[in-house]
Amino acid sequence: MKNKHHIVVETQRLKYEFDIKRNITVIQGDSATGKTTLVELLGTYSRFGKESGISLQSDVPCVVFGGDAGIWKTILEAYQDSIIFIDEDYSFIYSKDFAELIQKSSNYYVLITRQPLYNLPYSIQEIYGIRTTGKYHYPEKIYHEFYQIYDNLKITANKDVLVMVEDSKSGYQFFSKACKQGECVSVEGNSQFVGRIENADEKKKVVVIADGAAFGAYVAKVTAIAKGRKDVMLYFPESFEWLILKSGIIRIKDLDAILAEPEKYIESREFFSWERYFTDLLMTATADDSIKKYDKSQLKPFYIEGKNKDAIIAVLPEELRKIIW
């Protein structure tokens, strides 16, 4: 399944309105914030339809998982091209088996949970809390692409910069060359960011750069630790490949349209995360060009030299450019 799907769930007292545009959406929040009510309304509508007094507007089927958790695989495999809502009471959503099953699925999944889902590559852009205004309820983004987390005193201090990136592949290779100010290190995996930030030299400003398209399980801990340190910048672009594509140094048909609305082009059955789609798009576009050919393990000089490097740097937020460039 692809595209953005607009959903309205309404009764005389309540109204939920939201868009779902990726294969994994996470709704978080404390008790009594409306999460369970949304699932209950959808479940009641699925059983009784309009006779329930509930109105549902959606261009694709909306399904609430229910029944015997022991046969969840069989139940989920029966659905296609649907949006499936699953409450946190079902522990299988945290399992590797669940991740493997939905990886090739044509469905979108909305997971109601307050706990990180470490086996799933979900985006920080698709983590929501539910905001309530009168009868209206709508998901509101919790995390954003770019954060400045420091106080006014520390920002004026003359500190060295420590840039942390996820792994030692293409992103690290680029930023280790591009950072004119400070040191760039690989933390060797998303799970290592918290410890590395906590143990970073207090005399240095810390910049964290990670692929937002698959960082959802880690973003809460990282932002909490960063706020405690108060001298940290966090930047979560979709992926390093997205930065390259956004820079315009590779010509691809309809690229502007793709980057503006990726959900129209990314088939969930083929790509478990948008990061994988952007990687495939870049690799396919450069496969026949020995100079530009993109390889995650070894970045070509084309990307880290001269005007092309400058073009990729220009995609970064201005506040970040000032610190590392």
GIMONOR-V815923 format. One record per backbone hydrogen bond with DSSP energy under -1.0 kcal/mol. NH is the residue of the N-H (numbers start at 1). CO is the residue of the C=O. If there is no record, write none. Layout:
nh = [NH NH]
co = [CO CO]
This chain:
nh = [3 5 7 8 9 10 11 15 16 17 18 20 25 26 27 28 38 39 40 41 42 43 44 45 46 47 48 49 51 52 53 55 57 63 65 71 72 75 76 77 79 83 84 85 86 90 93 94 95 99 100 101 102 105 108 109 110 111 112 113 120 122 124 126 128 129 131 133 136 137 138 140 142 147 149 155 159 162 163 164 165 170 173 174 175 176 178 179 180 181 183 185 187 189 192 193 196 197 198 199 204 205 206 207 208 209 210 212 213 214 216 218 219 222 223 224 225 226 227 228 229 230 232 233 234 235 236 243 244 245 246 247 248 255 258 259 260 261 264 265 266 268 270 271 277 278 279 280 281 282 283 284 285 286 289 293 303 304 309 310 311 312 313 314 315 316 321 322 324 325]
co = [263 20 18 57 16 55 14 135 9 137 7 5 109 126 111 128 34 35 36 37 38 39 40 41 42 43 44 45 48 49 50 10 8 83 85 68 69 71 72 73 76 61 108 63 110 87 90 91 92 95 96 97 98 102 82 23 84 25 86 27 117 120 212 123 26 140 138 136 133 15 131 129 127 234 232 151 157 205 183 207 185 296 169 170 171 172 174 175 324 324 161 163 165 166 189 190 192 193 194 195 201 160 231 162 233 164 235 237 238 211 122 215 215 218 219 220 221 222 223 224 225 226 149 206 147 208 145 239 240 241 242 243 245 252 254 255 256 257 261 262 262 1 267 267 273 274 275 276 277 278 279 280 281 282 286 289 300 301 305 306 307 308 309 310 312 313 317 318 320 321]
